[in-house]
């Protein structure tokens, strides 16, 4: 997954304005107790980060693409 695809999915799920706030503020255990931004900056694969976000926020399977 490209990073642009990741951010498109975040915006689709949380709304354009709220997606960055979620990525900046929410610590996710599956990401090693890091935020989305921290995980991506550390080199985590955007697909793995997206999966962690989906799990953490219980995104319905149909919306996970």
N, C-alpha and C positions, 0 to 999 in steps of 0.2 A: 504494500500500500504506500502510495506517495503521501508526503506530508500534507499536500494540498487536499487530497482526498480525506485524510484524517480530519482536518479542520472543517471541511464541508460537512462531514458527518456530525461533528460536534455542534455546528451551527444548526443543522437540521434537527438534532435532538433537543438542544437546550435553548435555541434562539441565538441569533448573531451576537447580541449584546451580552447575554448571560454565559455563553460558552467560554469566553476568556476568563470570566470570574470563576467558573467551576474549575477550569484548568489551572488557575493561579492559586486558589484557596483550599480546594478539597484534597486532603491527604488520603491516598488510597493504599490500603495494606498490600494488595497484590503487586503494587509498584514499588515495594520495599519501603512503605511508609513515606512515599514522596508524592508530590503533586504531579500532574500531567506535564507541566512545563519542566520540572526538575528531571523527570524520567526521560523526556525527549532530549533535553540538553545533555543528559548522560549517555545518550546514544541508543536508547531503547528503540526497538522497531515500532513504528507507528501502529502497525496491525496489533501487536501485543498490548500496546497502551490502550487502543480502542477496545479490545476484548476486556481489559481490566475495568475500563470505564463502564462498559455494558454490564458487567457482572456487579460492580459496586452499586450502580444506580438501577439495577434490575430492569434494563432496557428490554422490552419485549423482543422475542426472537425475530419476528417479522421486520423489526426496525434495525436489526444489526447488520443487514446485508452481508 
